[in-house]
């Protein structure tokens, strides 16, 4: 806010009010109070600081102080009423401005993440929020145990940590659908890495996915969608890492690009497991544990709280049903790919 001299326009009628109150001892009328609020709103919109405006009222009070007031207390009470009403109007205008700014910011973020706006116009609007969309950007998405919006303490805590560490470095932190988002220039990996660390700590758990840097005005939405897809993959594959990079998981979208081909592989390779007593779930868990442990039977058995002998029996059962031996390197790739596909396609919970 500027602190230059306040024009007399914002004190219009003030001396008359003081004179009338001094002569009658009355309090301000409703219309008089509303006129002070209206002047406060106008002054706020004009960019004057509240400190300078109150100072101007106090100076005007000294200049217009009645020579022989009926009651000094009445005059001081009127001054208090005027300043209070003026400040109320000023604060009302500021709250409205904040709400309008928040609405503008939210509209921009929605357009940015959904790619709904004209890209040229979007790039122009982005500069207001410190983003240069002609450059590459990457997006990190943090999903915690609770849903968050921008008014919650967690986003504010993370934002403050980022500002303290990096200052104004073309970083946009916001929330979307209950998740925390951080948009940063594509060549500043350290920003998103630090965001992931701070978000994980502030949320007391959860998971963070970081999309790859993507160029141009549409790059933000592409990186954002990559990060969301990475979170979805992490849930389906039950990945335990708290921070995941989309670049490290590119094989999975490739595997599911031809969904029908993957469904055929799952059905033909793992379909026979449905003939097992109790269904395929136990044997699927066996394969998951085996592949996740690097095909080390002892480690997989430990993860499933089984003896090595019992675990080996399960592998033999899988071999008999499917004709593919998990311990045979010639069969292992096909089985492991089918298992990944089954987890991505929610088989056997969903029919293919």
Rosetta blueprint (number, residue, H / E / L):
1 X L
2 X E
3 X L
4 X L
5 X L
6 X L
7 X L
8 X H
9 X H
10 X H
11 X H
12 X L
13 X L
14 X H
15 X H
16 X H
17 X H
18 X H
19 X H
20 X H
21 X H
22 X H
23 X H
24 X H
25 X L
26 X L
27 X L
28 X L
29 X L
30 X H
31 X H
32 X H
33 X H
34 X H
35 X H
36 X H
37 X H
38 X H
39 X H
40 X H
41 X H
42 X H
43 X H
44 X H
45 X H
46 X H
47 X L
48 X E
49 X L
50 X H
51 X H
52 X H
53 X H
54 X H
55 X H
56 X H
57 X H
58 X H
59 X H
60 X H
61 X H
62 X H
63 X H
64 X H
65 X L
66 X L
67 X L
68 X L
69 X L
70 X L
71 X L
72 X H
73 X H
74 X H
75 X H
76 X H
77 X H
78 X H
79 X H
80 X H
81 X H
82 X H
83 X H
84 X H
85 X H
86 X H
87 X H
88 X H
89 X H
90 X H
91 X H
92 X H
93 X H
94 X H
95 X H
96 X H
97 X H
98 X H
99 X H
100 X H
101 X H
102 X H
103 X H
104 X H
105 X H
106 X H
107 X H
108 X H
109 X H
110 X H
111 X H
112 X H
113 X H
114 X H
115 X L
116 X L
117 X L
118 X L
119 X H
120 X H
121 X H
122 X H
123 X H
124 X H
125 X H
126 X H
127 X H
128 X H
129 X L
130 X L
131 X L
132 X L
133 X L
134 X L
135 X L
136 X L
137 X E
138 X E
139 X E
140 X E
141 X E
142 X E
143 X E
144 X L
145 X L
146 X L
147 X L
148 X L
149 X L
150 X L
151 X L
152 X L
153 X H
154 X H
155 X H
156 X H
157 X H
158 X H
159 X H
160 X H
161 X H
162 X H
163 X H
164 X H
165 X H
166 X H
167 X L
168 X L
169 X L
170 X L
171 X L
172 X E
173 X E
174 X E
175 X E
176 X E
177 X L
178 X L
179 X E
180 X E
181 X E
182 X E
183 X E
184 X E
185 X E
186 X L
187 X L
188 X L
189 X H
190 X H
191 X H
192 X H
193 X H
194 X H
195 X H
196 X H
197 X H
198 X H
199 X H
200 X H
201 X H
202 X H
203 X H
204 X L
205 X L
206 X L
207 X E
208 X E
209 X E
210 X E
211 X L
212 X L
213 X L
214 X E
215 X L
216 X L
217 X L
218 X L
219 X H
220 X H
221 X H
222 X H
223 X H
224 X H
225 X H
226 X H
227 X H
228 X H
229 X H
230 X H
231 X H
232 X H
233 X H
234 X H
235 X H
236 X H
237 X H
238 X L
239 X L
240 X L
241 X L
242 X L
243 X E
244 X E
245 X E
246 X H
247 X H
248 X H
249 X H
250 X H
251 X H
252 X H
253 X H
254 X H
255 X H
256 X H
257 X L
258 X L
259 X H
260 X H
261 X H
262 X H
263 X H
264 X H
265 X H
266 X H
267 X H
268 X H
269 X H
270 X H
271 X H
272 X H
273 X H
274 X H
275 X H
276 X L
277 X L
278 X L
279 X L
280 X L
281 X H
282 X H
283 X H
284 X H
285 X H
286 X H
287 X H
288 X H
289 X H
290 X H
291 X H
292 X H
293 X L
294 X L
295 X L
296 X L
297 X H
298 X H
299 X H
300 X H
301 X H
302 X H
303 X H
304 X L
305 X L
306 X L
307 X L
308 X H
309 X H
310 X H
311 X H
312 X H
313 X H
314 X H
315 X H
316 X H
317 X H
318 X H
319 X H
320 X H
321 X H
322 X H
323 X L
324 X L
325 X L
326 X L
327 X L
328 X L
329 X H
330 X H
331 X H
332 X H
333 X H
334 X H
335 X H
336 X H
337 X H
338 X H
339 X H
340 X H
341 X H
342 X H
343 X H
344 X H
345 X L
346 X L
347 X L
348 X L
349 X L
350 X L
351 X L
352 X L
